[in-house]
């Protein structure tokens, strides 16, 4: 329909111009004879007299795909066919050899920058570069954009926006990472479009506003009143950073002290903090941090034991075996240590392990001098290189023995497993509604709840709900917009928990079939319900109208029956003399009364039909008992035949002439009452039929 309307508009706009041009041409043509005298006289031109005025040919200046030729009698510029640049994609031309006329069939995007290994700080410049090709050749002047955490930004190929050279097919753009951007792996994409053909390329931009903070304290056990010596180096991209350094100490979640110093031009700092006797003893945690001008932070943590007593005799704490130095969050760490003094095992010592997250775990003695622990690393356990401190104490009499050791370990992100529970099939049908169920769990099978989950089906972002612990669900209808020429549906799931532990899943489905009626009903339920409602409404209207017409037909049929009965009655009375005076009046009254009721009903029906605009089969002319024709109702008969009240006549007496029966009928009456009995039976049959008709009429009215 849209194409037809556009065609009509085209005809309305351009046909008048064509006729006007033809009219103008007919006015301009001069039918002068070319005299071939070598002079271009008035009335001669290149199209009518080429010998005198020259030939109408040759290329149009500054247009390689236009040439002069005679058109409608005039020398005009016309399109040159099979010329790249005439805006017609002709045989033998395609985008690779004539991008001015032909659209490409495929767009390819190669991401040059950033790479997967790039991690950006706040305040740093991110350069996006992409090489775009169409049908294997450079795509110039394409619409290229990058969509990332700062928005939808156009990319340029003009040599001035972090691209290489102008019109070389390499598009670029740069911007600074804001101070408000948080640490995350941001899903981004490059979008490219040329002459209506487009493509996308997904990638990850990693932002981690962390500086390198390396610091240490001079020992692991202190007595209140001693000085804790801090020193370290703060760098940014391995370059020294001079800034304010904040040093804090905590015990059981409460801050004990906070001091500030400054790193020098080499990034080096040191600080001495004297502990007070009023401080609480225990396993202290220390944090050292520094910020640059863009709010990138360097943060380091460590722990130490701070006690109120002195004069401890040291004993040895030795790890029973070598341990794997790499652990993941969510893993279980099992340790076994020997507590010795003078190489002899010490039993019943108080042995504790101090973890970087501030947790303190008791080790149990499993053999003489041997102590073990099992500790589940929380999912928010500090990452990177960490120190686990083992401290042992035992008091024998007035002598206190103590010793410690530390285990250097590297902590990595927890492993998350993403399982696709449904659908299990590899092939789906176009228009089918798929119920997806995705289960998220840690490596130890613990469900991952309240996860950050990003789901994409081809180019669409999907919102899923967590209906069960660690199980996310959503329904999806396979649409024609979701499939490419390869008829494939790609599911991509990216998951992260509250502590930046991540994982992903990719699943490819094959798509078959065509859209079904069920699909259209799901997509347009209101339209289908409207059609059904309209259909039901029409059926109801038809039934109502049909019932009304049946009622009218029944009334008309009954009226005809009564009119026939009335006519027969009059014939029997007047012509045949088959019935008596009393019976005649009784039946005539009944028929006339019922006819009046029927006429009233028909009139009411016609009036209601006119108000509702419904046409009936009833003729507009008055019926046989209308005002224009004689009606034998009770009132008229009473005036025509004056019979005294309570007066009766015997068969031998004289009666009014109008009531006189023929002599032949009188003789029949005298002979016997058989005719009257026969007529009586007929009247009873007619009365029975009347009662049945009345019952039918009542049903129709109902």
Secondary structure, 3 states (H helix, E strand, C coil): CHHHHHHHHHHHHHHHHHHHHHHHHHHHCCCCCCCCCCCCCCCCCCCCCHHHHCCCCCECCCCCCEEEEEECCEEEEEECCCCCCCCCCCCCCCCCCCCCCCCCCCEEEEEEECCCCCEECCCCEEEEEEEEEECCEECCCCEEEEEECCEEEEEECCCCCCCCCCCCCEEEEEEECCCCCCCEEEEEEEEEEECCEEEEEEEEEEECCECEEEEEECCCEEECCCEEEEEEEEEECCEECCCEEEEEEEECCEEEEEEEEECCCCCEEEEEEECCCCCCCEEEEEEEEEECCCCCEEEEEEEEEEECCCCCEECEEEECCCCCCEEECCCEEEEEEEEEECCEECCCCEEEEECCCCCEEECEEEECCEEEEEEECCCCCCCEEEEEEEEEEEEECCEEEEEEEEEEEEEECCCEEEEEEECCCCEEECCCEEEEEEEEEECCCCECCCCEEEEEECCEEECCEEEECCEEEEEEECCHHHCCCCCEEEEEEEEECCCCCEEEEEEEEEEECCCCHHHHHHHCHHHHHHHHHHHHHHHHHHHHHHHHHHHHHHHHHHHHHHHHHHHHHHHHHHHHCCCCHHHHHHHHHHHHHHHHHHHHHHHHHHHHHHHHCCCCCCCCCCCCCCCCCCCCCHHHHHHHCCCCCCCCCCCCCCCCHHHCCCHHHHHHHHHCCHHHHHHHHHHHHHHHHHHHHHHHHHHHHC
